[in-house]
């Protein structure tokens, strides 16, 4: 098992990519903390993991709230005594709103979850990692963090920031035994679309231009396998990197 004896925290793990990552990590021997706003669904994920012989707990948390982040990691340490792996997966979309129509409220909401959340969880686990001289952070970025119009301006900017954050953390803490990498998924079948409730016509039209060259829709399990690689010793020499997983969409 690639993660035997490890303790992994996965945010946004009640569904989609986070759920697939939590389940795969558990199958590979990790004790998993399934973190999500939807604690009922998080509990169902835990039940499934335990039914398959794995170890997991559910923790209700909103990564946009500092107190929730503190409680998430503190609860993990209380239950499993440490943290070895952090997967920052929680994220929301922005209704394809372009700069001209962007409000402060939407901008701050998207950044709070997509960018400030990963910063806060990372900040909280770093003392644990530094003390042990080891630890792994995997950030779920997006193809929208590499290119300009896969979403609206807030989501695009927030995911670009996640990639910059990943590079900074990866390099600065490299000599302390800590690795930080990101995954940039393309189109993946998850329920993140539920966070899009009122699409901006102009922004959505502009974003759709490149959809015709998308080779295909990925499954959450496809991203989970990349996360496993980055979380395990198989990627021991990979740090500060962003792995694109999009079936070749951005290769055009």
Secondary structure, DSSP 4 states (H G I P E B T S, - for coil): -TTTT-EEEEETTTSHHHHHHHHHHHHTT-EEEEEES-HHHHHHHHHHHHHTT-EEEEEE--TTSHHHHHHHHHHHHHHHS---EEEE------TT--GGG--HHHHHHHHIIIIIHHHHHHHHHHHHHHHHT-EEEEEE--GGGTSS-SS-HHHHHHHHHHHHHHHHHHHHTGGGTEEEEEEEE-SB-SGGGGG--S--HHHHHHHGGGGGG----B-HHHHHHHHHHHHSGGGTT--S-EEEESTTGGG-
